[in-house]
Amino acid sequence: MVAFSCPTATKIVSLCAKPEAGPAAKQLAYRYGTAKKVELEYVATADNGKRFGATVSPAAPGASVHQLWFNRGDIRYLLTECVGGSCPHGAGVAVLNPEKVLMSARCVAGDTPSQAFFSRSLIEFGNGADDTRSRTELIKTEDSDNSLDQIYKTGRQTR
C-alpha cells in the first residue's frame, strides 16, 4: 500500500506499508530515487527495531505541518505535508543534520493525482504530538523541532 508518494522535479520519494491483518502495518519502507534506481531505502519492521518518528507543528495561521521521519546517524530524512490555512506548499521531502537543512524539495504535480499526503490508515495527525495517533508500532509520535522555519521559508529548495 502506498502511504505517501511525492514526485519532485528530479526524484520520487515514497513510503509504502505492508499491512498485516487489520489496519496496522508490519513493514514500512521509505524509498528515494528514480523509477529506474532506488538511491536510498529505509525499512522498519517489528523485528529489526527501526522506527519512524512523527509530529505536528504550526506553519501559518490555521495551517499545520504533519511530519514523518527516520534518522541514519546524525542525518534526518523528513517527509512533510502542510494542511489547512495558508500553506507555503503542500508536501515535500527534506534532509537535515543538527546544524542545517541539507536539501529540501517540494512535491510537484505529475500526470496522475499526487499521493503526497500521509495515509490515514497509518497515522491520524492531531493538533500536536500528544493527540496524534499512530496505527502501527513502527511510528512513534514525539515532539521534535525539524527546522520547519528553514524548510518552508529560507531552506534550499529544489523544484
N, CA, C and O atoms as a GROMACS GRO file, in nm:
protein
  636
    1MET      N    1   0.084  -0.117   0.000
    1MET     CA    2   0.000   0.000   0.000
    1MET      C    3   0.089   0.124   0.000
    1MET      O    4   0.183   0.134   0.080
    2VAL      N    5   0.061   0.217  -0.088
    2VAL     CA    6   0.133   0.344  -0.091
    2VAL      C    7   0.076   0.433   0.018
    2VAL      O    8  -0.043   0.464   0.018
    3ALA      N    9   0.161   0.474   0.111
    3ALA     CA   10   0.118   0.556   0.223
    3ALA      C   11   0.154   0.703   0.202
    3ALA      O   12   0.098   0.790   0.269
    4PHE      N   13   0.246   0.732   0.111
    4PHE     CA   14   0.289   0.868   0.077
    4PHE      C   15   0.372   0.856  -0.050
    4PHE      O   16   0.459   0.769  -0.058
    5SER      N   17   0.346   0.941  -0.148
    5SER     CA   18   0.427   0.941  -0.269
    5SER      C   19   0.442   1.084  -0.315
    5SER      O   20   0.344   1.158  -0.328
    6CYS      N   21   0.566   1.124  -0.340
    6CYS     CA   22   0.597   1.263  -0.371
    6CYS      C   23   0.695   1.270  -0.488
    6CYS      O   24   0.814   1.246  -0.470
    7PRO      N   25   0.645   1.303  -0.607
    7PRO     CA   26   0.738   1.328  -0.716
    7PRO      C   27   0.793   1.471  -0.703
    7PRO      O   28   0.716   1.566  -0.691
    8THR      N   29   0.925   1.484  -0.705
    8THR     CA   30   0.986   1.617  -0.709
    8THR      C   31   1.027   1.640  -0.854
    8THR      O   32   0.992   1.560  -0.941
    9ALA      N   33   1.099   1.745  -0.881
    9ALA     CA   34   1.139   1.775  -1.018
    9ALA      C   35   1.227   1.665  -1.077
    9ALA      O   36   1.223   1.641  -1.197
   10THR      N   37   1.308   1.598  -0.992
   10THR     CA   38   1.404   1.500  -1.045
   10THR      C   39   1.395   1.361  -0.983
   10THR      O   40   1.446   1.266  -1.041
   11LYS      N   41   1.333   1.348  -0.867
   11LYS     CA   42   1.329   1.220  -0.796
   11LYS      C   43   1.188   1.191  -0.748
   11LYS      O   44   1.098   1.273  -0.762
   12ILE      N   45   1.171   1.073  -0.693
   12ILE     CA   46   1.045   1.033  -0.630
   12ILE      C   47   1.079   0.982  -0.491
   12ILE      O   48   1.174   0.906  -0.473
   13VAL      N   49   1.000   1.025  -0.393
   13VAL     CA   50   1.014   0.972  -0.258
   13VAL      C   51   0.880   0.908  -0.222
   13VAL      O   52   0.774   0.963  -0.250
   14SER      N   53   0.887   0.790  -0.161
   14SER     CA   54   0.763   0.722  -0.126
   14SER      C   55   0.778   0.650   0.007
   14SER      O   56   0.887   0.615   0.051
   15LEU      N   57   0.663   0.628   0.068
   15LEU     CA   58   0.652   0.550   0.189
   15LEU      C   59   0.547   0.443   0.161
   15LEU      O   60   0.432   0.475   0.130
   16CYS      N   61   0.587   0.318   0.171
   16CYS     CA   62   0.496   0.207   0.142
   16CYS      C   63   0.481   0.121   0.266
   16CYS      O   64   0.577   0.099   0.341
   17ALA      N   65   0.360   0.072   0.287
   17ALA     CA   66   0.330  -0.011   0.404
   17ALA      C   67   0.290  -0.150   0.358
   17ALA      O   68   0.217  -0.166   0.260
   18LYS      N   69   0.338  -0.249   0.430
   18LYS     CA   70   0.296  -0.387   0.409
   18LYS      C   71   0.202  -0.420   0.524
   18LYS      O   72   0.247  -0.440   0.637
   19PRO      N   73   0.073  -0.425   0.495
   19PRO     CA   74  -0.022  -0.444   0.606
   19PRO      C   75  -0.026  -0.587   0.657
   19PRO      O   76   0.005  -0.682   0.585
   20GLU      N   77  -0.064  -0.598   0.782
   20GLU     CA   78  -0.095  -0.728   0.839
   20GLU      C   79  -0.247  -0.731   0.855
   20GLU      O   80  -0.314  -0.640   0.806
   21ALA      N   81  -0.301  -0.828   0.918
   21ALA     CA   82  -0.446  -0.834   0.938
   21ALA      C   83  -0.492  -0.709   1.010
   21ALA      O   84  -0.438  -0.675   1.116
   22GLY      N   85  -0.590  -0.640   0.956
   22GLY     CA   86  -0.638  -0.516   1.014
   22GLY      C   87  -0.559  -0.399   0.960
   22GLY      O   88  -0.484  -0.414   0.863
   23PRO      N   89  -0.574  -0.281   1.020
   23PRO     CA   90  -0.513  -0.160   0.965
   23PRO      C   91  -0.363  -0.143   0.997
   23PRO      O   92  -0.297  -0.061   0.934
   24ALA      N   93  -0.309  -0.218   1.091
   24ALA     CA   94  -0.170  -0.199   1.131
   24ALA      C   95  -0.075  -0.245   1.020
   24ALA      O   96  -0.107  -0.333   0.941
   25ALA      N   97   0.041  -0.184   1.017
   25ALA     CA   98   0.143  -0.221   0.918
   25ALA      C   99   0.250  -0.304   0.987
   25ALA      O  100   0.290  -0.272   1.099
   26LYS      N  101   0.298  -0.409   0.920
   26LYS     CA  102   0.408  -0.487   0.977
   26LYS      C  103   0.542  -0.448   0.914
   26LYS      O  104   0.647  -0.494   0.959
   27GLN      N  105   0.537  -0.364   0.811
   27GLN     CA  106   0.660  -0.313   0.749
   27GLN      C  107   0.631  -0.178   0.688
   27GLN      O  108   0.529  -0.160   0.621
   28LEU      N  109   0.722  -0.081   0.708
   28LEU     CA  110   0.717   0.049   0.643
   28LEU      C  111   0.848   0.068   0.569
   28LEU      O  112   0.955   0.047   0.625
   29ALA      N  113   0.840   0.108   0.443
   29ALA     CA  114   0.961   0.127   0.363
   29ALA      C  115   0.962   0.266   0.300
   29ALA      O  116   0.867   0.304   0.231
   30TYR      N  117   1.069   0.341   0.326
   30TYR     CA  118   1.094   0.471   0.263
   30TYR      C  119   1.187   0.444   0.146
   30TYR      O  120   1.287   0.374   0.160
   31ARG      N  121   1.154   0.499   0.031
   31ARG     CA  122   1.240   0.484  -0.087
   31ARG      C  123   1.255   0.619  -0.155
   31ARG      O  124   1.159   0.695  -0.168
   32TYR      N  125   1.378   0.647  -0.200
   32TYR     CA  126   1.410   0.773  -0.267
   32TYR      C  127   1.495   0.741  -0.389
   32TYR      O  128   1.592   0.666  -0.380
   33GLY      N  129   1.459   0.798  -0.501
   33GLY     CA  130   1.537   0.778  -0.623
   33GLY      C  131   1.452   0.804  -0.746
   33GLY      O  132   1.359   0.884  -0.744
   34THR      N  133   1.486   0.733  -0.853
   34THR     CA  134   1.411   0.744  -0.978
   34THR      C  135   1.334   0.614  -1.000
   34THR      O  136   1.347   0.518  -0.923
   35ALA      N  137   1.255   0.613  -1.105
   35ALA     CA  138   1.180   0.491  -1.137
   35ALA      C  139   1.273   0.375  -1.171
   35ALA      O  140   1.236   0.259  -1.155
   36LYS      N  141   1.395   0.406  -1.217
   36LYS     CA  142   1.490   0.302  -1.255
   36LYS      C  143   1.589   0.265  -1.146
   36LYS      O  144   1.648   0.157  -1.150
   37LYS      N  145   1.608   0.354  -1.047
   37LYS     CA  146   1.710   0.326  -0.945
   37LYS      C  147   1.672   0.384  -0.809
   37LYS      O  148   1.654   0.505  -0.796
   38VAL      N  149   1.660   0.298  -0.708
   38VAL     CA  150   1.638   0.342  -0.571
   38VAL      C  151   1.775   0.381  -0.514
   38VAL      O  152   1.866   0.299  -0.508
   39GLU      N  153   1.787   0.507  -0.473
   39GLU     CA  154   1.914   0.557  -0.420
   39GLU      C  155   1.925   0.540  -0.268
   39GLU      O  156   2.035   0.526  -0.214
   40LEU      N  157   1.811   0.542  -0.201
   40LEU     CA  158   1.811   0.527  -0.056
   40LEU      C  159   1.684   0.452  -0.016
   40LEU      O  160   1.574   0.484  -0.060
   41GLU      N  161   1.703   0.351   0.069
   41GLU     CA  162   1.590   0.275   0.121
   41GLU      C  163   1.608   0.256   0.271
   41GLU      O  164   1.718   0.227   0.318
   42TYR      N  165   1.500   0.273   0.345
   42TYR     CA  166   1.499   0.252   0.490
   42TYR      C  167   1.373   0.171   0.519
   42TYR      O  168   1.262   0.214   0.488
   43VAL      N  169   1.391   0.055   0.579
   43VAL     CA  170   1.279  -0.034   0.606
   43VAL      C  171   1.269  -0.058   0.756
   43VAL      O  172   1.366  -0.099   0.820
   44ALA      N  173   1.151  -0.032   0.810
   44ALA     CA  174   1.125  -0.057   0.952
   44ALA      C  175   1.031  -0.176   0.964
   44ALA      O  176   0.929  -0.184   0.896
   45THR      N  177   1.068  -0.270   1.052
   45THR     CA  178   0.983  -0.385   1.081
   45THR      C  179   0.982  -0.405   1.233
   45THR      O  180   1.065  -0.348   1.304
   46ALA      N  181   0.891  -0.484   1.280
   46ALA     CA  182   0.888  -0.515   1.423
   46ALA      C  183   1.015  -0.587   1.465
   46ALA      O  184   1.062  -0.570   1.578
   47ASP      N  185   1.071  -0.666   1.376
   47ASP     CA  186   1.189  -0.747   1.410
   47ASP      C  187   1.320  -0.670   1.406
   47ASP      O  188   1.411  -0.701   1.484
   48ASN      N  189   1.334  -0.569   1.316
   48ASN     CA  190   1.465  -0.504   1.304
   48ASN      C  191   1.482  -0.385   1.399
   48ASN      O  192   1.592  -0.329   1.406
   49GLY      N  193   1.379  -0.346   1.473
   49GLY     CA  194   1.391  -0.240   1.571
   49GLY      C  195   1.392  -0.098   1.513
   49GLY      O  196   1.395  -0.002   1.590
   50LYS      N  197   1.388  -0.082   1.382
   50LYS     CA  198   1.387   0.051   1.321
   50LYS      C  199   1.245   0.107   1.332
   50LYS      O  200   1.146   0.034   1.324
   51ARG      N  201   1.237   0.241   1.350
   51ARG     CA  202   1.109   0.308   1.364
   51ARG      C  203   1.114   0.442   1.292
   51ARG      O  204   1.220   0.494   1.260
   52PHE      N  205   0.995   0.496   1.268
   52PHE     CA  206   0.979   0.631   1.216
   52PHE      C  207   0.927   0.718   1.330
   52PHE      O  208   0.857   0.669   1.418
   53GLY      N  209   0.960   0.846   1.327
   53GLY     CA  210   0.906   0.943   1.420
   53GLY      C  211   0.798   1.024   1.351
   53GLY      O  212   0.796   1.032   1.228
   54ALA      N  213   0.708   1.085   1.428
   54ALA     CA  214   0.602   1.168   1.372
   54ALA      C  215   0.566   1.279   1.469
   54ALA      O  216   0.568   1.260   1.591
   55THR      N  217   0.533   1.396   1.414
   55THR     CA  218   0.485   1.507   1.495
   55THR      C  219   0.406   1.601   1.407
   55THR      O  220   0.396   1.582   1.286
   56VAL      N  221   0.348   1.704   1.469
   56VAL     CA  222   0.274   1.810   1.402
   56VAL      C  223   0.325   1.942   1.456
   56VAL      O  224   0.350   1.955   1.576
   57SER      N  225   0.342   2.042   1.366
   57SER     CA  226   0.385   2.175   1.408
   57SER      C  227   0.302   2.279   1.335
   57SER      O  228   0.261   2.257   1.221
   58PRO      N  229   0.277   2.395   1.399
   58PRO     CA  230   0.209   2.504   1.329
   58PRO      C  231   0.299   2.559   1.219
   58PRO      O  232   0.421   2.563   1.235
   59ALA      N  233   0.237   2.603   1.107
   59ALA     CA  234   0.316   2.656   0.996
   59ALA      C  235   0.277   2.799   0.962
   59ALA      O  236   0.364   2.882   0.935
   60ALA      N  237   0.151   2.828   0.962
   60ALA     CA  238   0.098   2.960   0.927
   60ALA      C  239  -0.039   2.968   0.993
   60ALA      O  240  -0.086   2.869   1.048
   61PRO      N  241  -0.103   3.084   0.990
   61PRO     CA  242  -0.236   3.093   1.052
   61PRO      C  243  -0.330   2.984   0.999
   61PRO      O  244  -0.358   2.977   0.879
   62GLY      N  245  -0.377   2.900   1.091
   62GLY     CA  246  -0.470   2.794   1.055
   62GLY      C  247  -0.408   2.675   0.984
   62GLY      O  248  -0.480   2.584   0.945
   63ALA      N  249  -0.277   2.675   0.966
   63ALA     CA  250  -0.210   2.565   0.894
   63ALA      C  251  -0.119   2.489   0.989
   63ALA      O  252  -0.066   2.544   1.085
   64SER      N  253  -0.102   2.360   0.961
   64SER     CA  254  -0.008   2.279   1.038
   64SER      C  255   0.066   2.186   0.943
   64SER      O  256   0.018   2.151   0.835
   65VAL      N  257   0.186   2.146   0.986
   65VAL     CA  258   0.269   2.057   0.906
   65VAL      C  259   0.277   1.922   0.975
   65VAL      O  260   0.325   1.912   1.087
   66HIS      N  261   0.229   1.820   0.907
   66HIS     CA  262   0.240   1.682   0.952
   66HIS      C  263   0.377   1.633   0.907
   66HIS      O  264   0.416   1.655   0.792
   67GLN      N  265   0.450   1.567   0.997
   67GLN     CA  266   0.587   1.526   0.967
   67GLN      C  267   0.611   1.381   1.006
   67GLN      O  268   0.563   1.333   1.108
   68LEU      N  269   0.687   1.313   0.922
   68LEU     CA  270   0.726   1.175   0.949
   68LEU      C  271   0.871   1.162   0.906
   68LEU      O  272   0.909   1.210   0.799
   69TRP      N  273   0.955   1.098   0.989
   69TRP     CA  274   1.098   1.092   0.960
   69TRP      C  275   1.162   0.965   1.013
   69TRP      O  276   1.103   0.889   1.090
   70PHE      N  277   1.286   0.946   0.968
   70PHE     CA  278   1.375   0.846   1.027
   70PHE      C  279   1.512   0.909   1.031
   70PHE      O  280   1.541   1.003   0.957
   71ASN      N  281   1.598   0.855   1.117
   71ASN     CA  282   1.735   0.904   1.131
   71ASN      C  283   1.834   0.795   1.090
   71ASN      O  284   1.814   0.677   1.119
   72ARG      N  285   1.939   0.836   1.022
   72ARG     CA  286   2.054   0.749   0.994
   72ARG      C  287   2.176   0.827   1.043
   72ARG      O  288   2.220   0.922   0.979
   73GLY      N  289   2.228   0.785   1.157
   73GLY     CA  290   2.335   0.862   1.220
   73GLY      C  291   2.279   0.997   1.262
   73GLY      O  292   2.173   1.003   1.324
   74ASP      N  293   2.350   1.106   1.227
   74ASP     CA  294   2.301   1.238   1.263
   74ASP      C  295   2.224   1.304   1.148
   74ASP      O  296   2.200   1.424   1.151
   75ILE      N  297   2.187   1.227   1.048
   75ILE     CA  298   2.110   1.278   0.935
   75ILE      C  299   1.964   1.236   0.950
   75ILE      O  300   1.934   1.120   0.975
   76ARG      N  301   1.874   1.333   0.935
   76ARG     CA  302   1.731   1.306   0.944
   76ARG      C  303   1.669   1.321   0.804
   76ARG      O  304   1.695   1.418   0.734
   77TYR      N  305   1.588   1.224   0.766
   77TYR     CA  306   1.515   1.223   0.640
   77TYR      C  307   1.369   1.247   0.674
   77TYR      O  308   1.308   1.167   0.745
   78LEU      N  309   1.313   1.356   0.625
   78LEU     CA  310   1.184   1.407   0.670
   78LEU      C  311   1.085   1.420   0.555
   78LEU      O  312   1.116   1.478   0.451
   79LEU      N  313   0.966   1.365   0.575
   79LEU     CA  314   0.854   1.384   0.483
   79LEU      C  315   0.757   1.480   0.549
   79LEU      O  316   0.733   1.471   0.669
   80THR      N  317   0.700   1.574   0.472
   80THR     CA  318   0.607   1.670   0.529
   80THR      C  319   0.484   1.686   0.441
   80THR      O  320   0.488   1.665   0.319
   81GLU      N  321   0.374   1.723   0.506
   81GLU     CA  322   0.254   1.768   0.436
   81GLU      C  323   0.195   1.882   0.516
   81GLU      O  324   0.178   1.872   0.637
   82CYS      N  325   0.164   1.992   0.448
   82CYS     CA  326   0.104   2.108   0.513
   82CYS      C  327  -0.045   2.106   0.481
   82CYS      O  328  -0.084   2.089   0.365
   83VAL      N  329  -0.127   2.124   0.584
   83VAL     CA  330  -0.272   2.120   0.565
   83VAL      C  331  -0.338   2.241   0.631
   83VAL      O  332  -0.291   2.290   0.734
   84GLY      N  333  -0.446   2.288   0.569
   84GLY     CA  334  -0.523   2.399   0.624
   84GLY      C  335  -0.456   2.533   0.601
   84GLY      O  336  -0.340   2.539   0.560
   85GLY      N  337  -0.529   2.639   0.627
   85GLY     CA  338  -0.474   2.774   0.626
   85GLY      C  339  -0.395   2.811   0.502
   85GLY      O  340  -0.428   2.769   0.391
   86SER      N  341  -0.291   2.890   0.523
   86SER     CA  342  -0.207   2.940   0.414
   86SER      C  343  -0.076   2.863   0.409
   86SER      O  344   0.027   2.913   0.454
   87CYS      N  345  -0.081   2.743   0.355
   87CYS     CA  346   0.040   2.661   0.347
   87CYS      C  347   0.134   2.714   0.239
   87CYS      O  348   0.090   2.742   0.127
   88PRO      N  349   0.262   2.730   0.271
   88PRO     CA  350   0.358   2.774   0.170
   88PRO      C  351   0.370   2.676   0.054
   88PRO      O  352   0.389   2.718  -0.061
   89HIS      N  353   0.360   2.548   0.080
   89HIS     CA  354   0.349   2.443  -0.022
   89HIS      C  355   0.289   2.321   0.042
   89HIS      O  356   0.293   2.307   0.165
   90GLY      N  357   0.233   2.232  -0.038
   90GLY     CA  358   0.156   2.121   0.015
   90GLY      C  359   0.237   2.014   0.085
   90GLY      O  360   0.208   1.979   0.199
   91ALA      N  361   0.337   1.961   0.016
   91ALA     CA  362   0.412   1.849   0.073
   91ALA      C  363   0.555   1.852   0.019
   91ALA      O  364   0.585   1.919  -0.079
   92GLY      N  365   0.642   1.775   0.087
   92GLY     CA  366   0.780   1.773   0.042
   92GLY      C  367   0.865   1.674   0.119
   92GLY      O  368   0.818   1.599   0.204
   93VAL      N  369   0.993   1.678   0.086
   93VAL     CA  370   1.093   1.594   0.149
   93VAL      C  371   1.212   1.684   0.184
   93VAL      O  372   1.244   1.776   0.110
   94ALA      N  373   1.276   1.656   0.297
   94ALA     CA  374   1.393   1.733   0.338
   94ALA      C  375   1.494   1.639   0.403
   94ALA      O  376   1.460   1.533   0.454
   95VAL      N  377   1.619   1.681   0.399
   95VAL     CA  378   1.728   1.610   0.464
   95VAL      C  379   1.797   1.711   0.554
   95VAL      O  380   1.836   1.819   0.509
   96LEU      N  381   1.812   1.676   0.682
   96LEU     CA  382   1.866   1.768   0.782
   96LEU      C  383   1.982   1.705   0.856
   96LEU      O  384   1.989   1.583   0.871
   97ASN      N  385   2.073   1.789   0.904
   97ASN     CA  386   2.167   1.746   1.006
   97ASN      C  387   2.145   1.839   1.124
   97ASN      O  388   2.063   1.930   1.113
   98PRO      N  389   2.214   1.820   1.236
   98PRO     CA  390   2.185   1.905   1.352
   98PRO      C  391   2.207   2.055   1.329
   98PRO      O  392   2.149   2.137   1.401
   99GLU      N  393   2.288   2.092   1.231
   99GLU     CA  394   2.318   2.233   1.209
   99GLU      C  395   2.234   2.301   1.102
   99GLU      O  396   2.209   2.421   1.111
  100LYS      N  397   2.189   2.226   0.999
  100LYS     CA  398   2.122   2.294   0.888
  100LYS      C  399   2.040   2.197   0.802
  100LYS      O  400   2.047   2.075   0.817
  101VAL      N  401   1.963   2.257   0.714
  101VAL     CA  402   1.888   2.183   0.614
  101VAL      C  403   1.983   2.156   0.498
  101VAL      O  404   2.035   2.249   0.438
  102LEU      N  405   2.005   2.029   0.466
  102LEU     CA  406   2.095   1.991   0.358
  102LEU      C  407   2.025   1.992   0.223
  102LEU      O  408   2.085   2.025   0.121
  103MET      N  409   1.896   1.956   0.222
  103MET     CA  410   1.819   1.952   0.099
  103MET      C  411   1.672   1.962   0.134
  103MET      O  412   1.628   1.907   0.235
  104SER      N  413   1.596   2.032   0.051
  104SER     CA  414   1.452   2.041   0.066
  104SER      C  415   1.391   2.047  -0.073
  104SER      O  416   1.432   2.130  -0.155
  105ALA      N  417   1.294   1.961  -0.100
  105ALA     CA  418   1.230   1.958  -0.230
  105ALA      C  419   1.078   1.950  -0.212
  105ALA      O  420   1.028   1.876  -0.128
  106ARG      N  421   1.009   2.026  -0.293
  106ARG     CA  422   0.864   2.025  -0.290
  106ARG      C  423   0.810   1.916  -0.381
  106ARG      O  424   0.871   1.881  -0.482
  107CYS      N  425   0.696   1.863  -0.344
  107CYS     CA  426   0.626   1.769  -0.431
  107CYS      C  427   0.565   1.850  -0.545
  107CYS      O  428   0.514   1.960  -0.525
  108VAL      N  429   0.571   1.794  -0.663
  108VAL     CA  430   0.512   1.860  -0.780
  108VAL      C  431   0.406   1.769  -0.839
  108VAL      O  432   0.413   1.647  -0.827
  109ALA      N  433   0.309   1.830  -0.902
  109ALA     CA  434   0.202   1.752  -0.965
  109ALA      C  435   0.255   1.688  -1.092
  109ALA      O  436   0.332   1.749  -1.167
  110GLY      N  437   0.215   1.566  -1.116
  110GLY     CA  438   0.253   1.496  -1.238
  110GLY      C  439   0.131   1.468  -1.323
  110GLY      O  440   0.032   1.541  -1.317
  111ASP      N  441   0.137   1.364  -1.400
  111ASP     CA  442   0.026   1.326  -1.487
  111ASP      C  443  -0.088   1.262  -1.410
  111ASP      O  444  -0.201   1.259  -1.458
  112THR      N  445  -0.059   1.212  -1.290
  112THR     CA  446  -0.162   1.147  -1.208
  112THR      C  447  -0.179   1.225  -1.080
  112THR      O  448  -0.088   1.298  -1.039
  113PRO      N  449  -0.292   1.212  -1.015
  113PRO     CA  450  -0.312   1.284  -0.888
  113PRO      C  451  -0.203   1.248  -0.786
  113PRO      O  452  -0.164   1.132  -0.774
  114SER      N  453  -0.156   1.347  -0.714
  114SER     CA  454  -0.050   1.327  -0.617
  114SER      C  455  -0.101   1.251  -0.495
  114SER      O  456  -0.214   1.273  -0.450
  115GLN      N  457  -0.018   1.163  -0.443
  115GLN     CA  458  -0.049   1.094  -0.318
  115GLN      C  459   0.042   1.146  -0.209
  115GLN      O  460   0.081   1.073  -0.117
  116ALA      N  461   0.077   1.274  -0.219
  116ALA     CA  462   0.170   1.334  -0.124
  116ALA      C  463   0.099   1.374   0.004
  116ALA      O  464   0.115   1.485   0.054
  117PHE      N  465   0.020   1.282   0.055
  117PHE     CA  466  -0.045   1.301   0.184
  117PHE      C  467  -0.039   1.168   0.256
  117PHE      O  468  -0.054   1.062   0.194
  118PHE      N  469  -0.016   1.172   0.386
  118PHE     CA  470   0.000   1.050   0.463
  118PHE      C  471  -0.131   0.972   0.470
  118PHE      O  472  -0.237   1.029   0.492
  119SER      N  473  -0.121   0.844   0.450
  119SER     CA  474  -0.237   0.756   0.458
  119SER      C  475  -0.293   0.759   0.600
  119SER      O  476  -0.220   0.735   0.696
  120ARG      N  477  -0.420   0.789   0.611
  120ARG     CA  478  -0.485   0.792   0.743
  120ARG      C  479  -0.500   0.653   0.801
  120ARG      O  480  -0.535   0.637   0.918
  121SER      N  481  -0.475   0.551   0.720
  121SER     CA  482  -0.479   0.415   0.775
  121SER      C  483  -0.352   0.386   0.856
  121SER      O  484  -0.350   0.289   0.932
  122LEU      N  485  -0.247   0.467   0.841
  122LEU     CA  486  -0.124   0.452   0.920
  122LEU      C  487  -0.119   0.544   1.040
  122LEU      O  488  -0.078   0.504   1.149
  123ILE      N  489  -0.163   0.669   1.019
  123ILE     CA  490  -0.149   0.768   1.125
  123ILE      C  491  -0.259   0.873   1.112
  123ILE      O  492  -0.293   0.916   1.002
  124GLU      N  493  -0.313   0.911   1.225
  124GLU     CA  494  -0.412   1.018   1.232
  124GLU      C  495  -0.346   1.136   1.303
  124GLU      O  496  -0.327   1.133   1.425
  125PHE      N  497  -0.310   1.240   1.226
  125PHE     CA  498  -0.246   1.356   1.285
  125PHE      C  499  -0.349   1.442   1.356
  125PHE      O  500  -0.459   1.464   1.304
  126GLY      N  501  -0.312   1.490   1.474
  126GLY     CA  502  -0.397   1.581   1.550
  126GLY      C  503  -0.338   1.721   1.545
  126GLY      O  504  -0.276   1.760   1.446
  127ASN      N  505  -0.357   1.796   1.654
  127ASN     CA  506  -0.303   1.932   1.662
  127ASN      C  507  -0.160   1.935   1.713
  127ASN      O  508  -0.094   2.038   1.706
  128GLY      N  509  -0.111   1.824   1.763
  128GLY     CA  510   0.025   1.814   1.815
  128GLY      C  511   0.060   1.668   1.836
  128GLY      O  512  -0.021   1.579   1.809
  129ALA      N  513   0.181   1.644   1.886
  129ALA     CA  514   0.226   1.506   1.906
  129ALA      C  515   0.138   1.432   2.006
  129ALA      O  516   0.116   1.311   1.992
  130ASP      N  517   0.088   1.504   2.108
  130ASP     CA  518   0.009   1.437   2.212
  130ASP      C  519  -0.124   1.382   2.162
  130ASP      O  520  -0.174   1.283   2.216
  131ASP      N  521  -0.183   1.446   2.061
  131ASP     CA  522  -0.310   1.394   2.012
  131ASP      C  523  -0.300   1.338   1.870
  131ASP      O  524  -0.401   1.328   1.800
  132THR      N  525  -0.180   1.301   1.829
  132THR     CA  526  -0.158   1.228   1.704
  132THR      C  527  -0.155   1.080   1.736
  132THR      O  528  -0.088   1.039   1.831
  133ARG      N  529  -0.226   1.000   1.660
  133ARG     CA  530  -0.238   0.857   1.688
  133ARG      C  531  -0.182   0.773   1.576
  133ARG      O  532  -0.230   0.777   1.462
  134SER      N  533  -0.080   0.697   1.607
  134SER     CA  534  -0.023   0.602   1.512
  134SER      C  535  -0.104   0.474   1.518
  134SER      O  536  -0.147   0.430   1.624
  135ARG      N  537  -0.125   0.414   1.402
  135ARG     CA  538  -0.198   0.288   1.395
  135ARG      C  539  -0.103   0.169   1.378
  135ARG      O  540  -0.145   0.057   1.347
  136THR      N  541   0.026   0.196   1.398
  136THR     CA  542   0.127   0.092   1.388
  136THR      C  543   0.238   0.118   1.490
  136THR      O  544   0.268   0.234   1.520
  137GLU      N  545   0.297   0.014   1.541
  137GLU     CA  546   0.410   0.029   1.634
  137GLU      C  547   0.535   0.080   1.564
  137GLU      O  548   0.635   0.110   1.630
  138LEU      N  549   0.533   0.090   1.433
  138LEU     CA  550   0.650   0.134   1.356
  138LEU      C  551   0.662   0.285   1.347
  138LEU      O  552   0.762   0.336   1.295
  139ILE      N  553   0.562   0.358   1.398
  139ILE     CA  554   0.565   0.504   1.401
  139ILE      C  555   0.546   0.549   1.545
  139ILE      O  556   0.445   0.516   1.608
  140LYS      N  557   0.642   0.624   1.597
  140LYS     CA  558   0.637   0.676   1.734
  140LYS      C  559   0.615   0.827   1.728
  140LYS      O  560   0.692   0.899   1.664
  141THR      N  561   0.510   0.875   1.795
  141THR     CA  562   0.486   1.019   1.798
  141THR      C  563   0.571   1.083   1.907
  141THR      O  564   0.586   1.028   2.016
  142GLU      N  565   0.626   1.200   1.875
  142GLU     CA  566   0.710   1.273   1.970
  142GLU      C  567   0.720   1.418   1.927
  142GLU      O  568   0.701   1.449   1.809
  143ASP      N  569   0.749   1.507   2.020
  143ASP     CA  570   0.775   1.646   1.986
  143ASP      C  571   0.915   1.657   1.929
  143ASP      O  572   1.009   1.598   1.983
  144SER      N  573   0.930   1.731   1.820
  144SER     CA  574   1.061   1.747   1.759
  144SER      C  575   1.063   1.875   1.677
  144SER      O  576   0.966   1.909   1.610
  145ASP      N  577   1.175   1.947   1.684
  145ASP     CA  578   1.194   2.066   1.601
  145ASP      C  579   1.267   2.021   1.475
  145ASP      O  580   1.385   1.987   1.480
  146ASN      N  581   1.198   2.021   1.364
  146ASN     CA  582   1.256   1.974   1.239
  146ASN      C  583   1.290   2.088   1.143
  146ASN      O  584   1.284   2.071   1.021
  147SER      N  585   1.327   2.204   1.198
  147SER     CA  586   1.372   2.318   1.118
  147SER      C  587   1.270   2.361   1.014
  147SER      O  588   1.308   2.399   0.903
  148LEU      N  589   1.141   2.356   1.047
  148LEU     CA  590   1.038   2.394   0.951
  148LEU      C  591   1.051   2.537   0.905
  148LEU      O  592   1.017   2.569   0.790
  149ASP      N  593   1.100   2.627   0.993
  149ASP     CA  594   1.118   2.765   0.952
  149ASP      C  595   1.215   2.774   0.834
  149ASP      O  596   1.197   2.858   0.746
  150GLN      N  597   1.317   2.690   0.833
  150GLN     CA  598   1.411   2.689   0.721
  150GLN      C  599   1.354   2.617   0.599
  150GLN      O  600   1.369   2.663   0.486
  151ILE      N  601   1.288   2.504   0.622
  151ILE     CA  602   1.235   2.425   0.512
  151ILE      C  603   1.124   2.500   0.438
  151ILE      O  604   1.120   2.499   0.314
  152TYR      N  605   1.035   2.565   0.511
  152TYR     CA  606   0.921   2.629   0.449
  152TYR      C  607   0.944   2.774   0.412
  152TYR      O  608   0.859   2.833   0.346
  153LYS      N  609   1.058   2.833   0.451
  153LYS     CA  610   1.080   2.972   0.418
  153LYS      C  611   1.215   2.998   0.353
  153LYS      O  612   1.220   3.053   0.242
  154THR      N  613   1.324   2.960   0.419
  154THR     CA  614   1.456   3.000   0.370
  154THR      C  615   1.545   2.884   0.332
  154THR      O  616   1.658   2.906   0.288
  155GLY      N  617   1.497   2.760   0.348
  155GLY     CA  618   1.581   2.645   0.316
  155GLY      C  619   1.608   2.633   0.167
  155GLY      O  620   1.533   2.688   0.086
  156ARG      N  621   1.713   2.564   0.132
  156ARG     CA  622   1.746   2.540  -0.007
  156ARG      C  623   1.634   2.460  -0.072
  156ARG      O  624   1.606   2.348  -0.029
  157GLN      N  625   1.572   2.514  -0.172
  157GLN     CA  626   1.460   2.447  -0.238
  157GLN      C  627   1.506   2.388  -0.371
  157GLN      O  628   1.577   2.452  -0.447
  158THR      N  629   1.466   2.266  -0.396
  158THR     CA  630   1.490   2.201  -0.524
  158THR      C  631   1.352   2.175  -0.582
  158THR      O  632   1.271   2.108  -0.519
  159ARG      N  633   1.325   2.224  -0.698
  159ARG     CA  634   1.191   2.207  -0.754
  159ARG      C  635   1.187   2.099  -0.857
  159ARG      O  636   1.081   2.073  -0.914
   0.00000   0.00000   0.00000
